[in-house]
Amino acid sequence: MSATPSPMQPPGSPREEWSTKTAFILATLGSAVGLGNIWRFSYVAGDNGGGAFLLVYLGAVLLLGLPLLLAEFSLGRSSKGDVVQAFRHAAPRSPLRHFGMLAVLGSTLILSYYSVIAGWTLSYLTDYLLGLLLPQQTGDHGERFQSLIADPIEPLFWHFLFMAITVWVVMAGVRGGLERLSRLVMPLLGVTVVGLAIYAMSLPGSAAGVAFLLSPDWSALSDPAVYLAALGQAFFSLSLAMGVLVTYGGYLGREHRLPSAAGAVATGDVLFAIIAGLAIFPAVFAFGMAPAQGPVLAFVVLPQVFSTMPGGSGVALAFFFLLAAAALTSAVSLLEVPVAWAMRVLALSRRQATLVLGATVFLLGVPSSLGFGPWESVQLAGRGILDTIDHVVSNLLLPVAGTGLALLVGWVWSEREAIAEADLVEGFWARLWLILLRYIIPCAILLILLRSLGLL
């Protein structure tokens, strides 16, 4: 294994690598486990029938997520480069080689508004740390949230602080930053979410919340929206087509087997989402709240629950620590994608590339931050600035990039080389993997795309 260069080494020095396969899995799991598993999974599951959604989501991860995880890992490790370089390495003469740039653009835009939302979690975490949101202060949590996001200055401060922390981690490099953060934070996240789930399920009346998540309402399976929501959640939760998995795969040595790594990441991501659901829905049902609350679940409904439960301030502190830490592990992976590209294309050191891209992402996020306050009147098709960027990236740019990835690996890349790079042996599993990439996954992504455009 090559030596790890310092973040200040000039371009052309040996490429950084993960120290061990475990470090790679923890870092990749950290990129997948974020707001999508806790905040987004809970409200999407709540809006789509709970157990029925979970069942379809598991199928989507197995049939769509796992094959794409393996495809991205193999593409990255084969090229030993950033996502743009990886696409061009596998398809030097195909138009699909340009799709890697979509992943760089997508990860950059996602981080620009992801950091704004993560900043909100820092605000809540700080308030609970300082005792400004106490159990006896039930109040109107909706008004508290609206006052935060509508303020012209405070959200920008939290957005800046979150991006500064993200830049600091990424600037430290693969082993000194990304790997060290994952080794420290991922065990803490696991302990925190399990502890919250145990506490929530001990509350009187919590059994209804457990049943909502784990006992499917079979009639809900007749609703096409449930399938489309599950496909979209699998795509978002696993960081598919964002360039993260290709970039992280590029730092992996050839002595590590990819199928087991992909399986570990997919399994860990799903388990984290389920346990997070068991930490949220039992508490929501125990206090008579409705599960279908949409995006305000984490910032309005749950604080109201915390304000009325025994030991609620401590539970709230643990919950928002969980949200903020999970957001950070995802944010560093999103920033690493354009940083890796800039280091190669612009011949910048890691420190220079991280500072330039970090500042760029912060500036791109300013409109999203102000879109709930001074720029609230700026609307596109009835959506605010943040919602518009999220809609375009999540429902258009990423599905297109994902389709390009599946078609490139399934059809354009040498079949023998793709199977070998994926650490598969010619036979049933290799053929199934290629069939999923060539036919099933592009069709599934097309359904998401058509749905998002209102054509289905």
Disulfide bonds with the S-S distance in Angstrom:
none
